Amino acid sequence: MMNNFIGYLCLIIAFLTTSIDQITKATARAFIRNNIIRINSFLSFAYSENTGAAWSMFVGHSSILAILGIVSMVILGLIYEQLDTSFQKILAAMIFGGIFGNTLDRIFRGYVIDFISIDLKFYRWPVFNIADSIICVGIVILLFTFRQKVQEAR
């Protein structure tokens, strides 16, 4: 019974992650496209079309990155049942939803919409989106849970 609940919860989380990502990208496209909206000294919204991956790696290879996104989602689907805890499964669902959001962009637009800009004065972070944030946070926390498991096994 609990496994069914977690399974449905993970589906909802993946759906919500993708939906929020796509809604914020559509909003950025509609309202920010030719503007920069400064929130404060380090945070602004600036519309960008990224045909590459993080830090503009592989620019112009959106088709290959879309295939990698699909492969990543398949791999996540295959390892989902092997995850030990409900928390790990929820993290995997978040990661899946983020990858799905960016992959949808690559397939249907040929680029990923990025719009969040952080400038720390000493370093300007590459423009990113909600999916990127969720993927990164999910992966970091998931890796931390694996690290704890390895330490506990020692």
N, C-alpha and C positions, 0 to 999 in steps of 0.2 A: 504494500500500500504506500509506504513512504517513498519507495523507488519511483512509483508512478507520479507521486506529487513532485518530486525533484525533477523528474523528466519533463513534466508539464511546465514547471517553474522555469527550467532552463530554456524551453522553447519560447516562453513569454519573454524572458530576458534577452534572448538572441533577437527576437522580433522587435522588442522595444529599442534595443541598441541600434539596430539597423534603421528603424523608423526615425528615431531622434536624430541620427546622423543625416539621413536623407532630408528631413525637414529643415535642419539647420543649414545644410548646403543649399537647399532651394531658397531659403530666406536670404542667405548671403548672396546668392546669384541675383535675386530680385532687388535687394536694397543696398548692397555694398559694392556691387560690380565696379563702378568707376570712382569710388570714394575710399577714403581711409577714415575710419571712425576711431578716434582716440578715447580710450576709457580712462587711462591714467598715464603716468610717465613711462610705464613699461608694457602695458597691454593695449593692443589695438586690434581692430578687425580690418583686414585688407584682403580683398578677393584675389585668388590666384588659381590658375589652371595648371596642375602638375601632371606632366606625362611621364614622370619618373617615380621613384620610390623616395624613402626618407632621405633628407639632405640632398635632394635632386640627383640621386644616383640613378643610373640607367634611364636618363631622360630620353624620351622618344621611343621607349620600348614598352608601351602600355599593353600591347597584346600579350607579350611574354609575361608581364607582371599580372595580367588578368588570369593567365593559365596558372601561374604560381599561386595566386589567390585561391583558385578552384582546388588545386592540389592541397594547399594548406587546410582548406575546409574539409576535404575528404580525410586527411590525416587526423584532424581534430575529431571528426566523426568516428573514426576507427579507434582512437585511444580513449574516447569519452567513457566507455564502460570500464576501462582499466583504471580510471582515476579512483583513488581511495575514499575521498570524502565528498560530501555534498557541496562543500565550499569549493573544492577543486573543480567540480562539475559546473558550478555557477560561473567561476572564472573562465572556464573553457567556453561556456555559452556567450559570455561577454566578448571574448576574443573572436569567436566565430561571427558574432553579429557585426563587429567592427570590420573584420576582413570582408564579410559579405557586402557591407555598405560601400567600401572602397572598390571592391570588385565590380559591383553594379555600375559605379561611375566609369570604370575602365571599359566595360563592355558596351555601355550605351552612349557614353560621351567621348571615349578615347582619352580621357584625362580624369584626374581626381580633383574635386573642388576643395581647396584649402582656404582658410580665412582667419585663423587665429594667429596673431603675431605677437611675439614676446621679445622685447629689447631690453636687456639688462645693462646696457651701456658698455660693459666689457665683453658681451657676447650677444649677438642677435640670433635667436633661435629661428630655424627655418619655419616658414608658415605651415600650419597644420590644421587638422580638423578634429571633430569629436571622435570619429572612428579611430584615428591615430592615437588619441589620448587613451581611449578605452583599451585598445590593443596593448599599448605600452604598460599601462597600469596593471592590466590583467596578467600579462606575461611576467612582469616583475614579481607580483604577489604569488603567482603560481610557482615560479622558480624558487621563491622563498619557502613555500610549503614543501617542495621537494628537498630543499636543503635541510630543513628541520627534520624531515623523515630520515635522511642519510645520517644526520648527527645522532638521532635517537637510536638508529640501528647499530651504532658503534659501541 
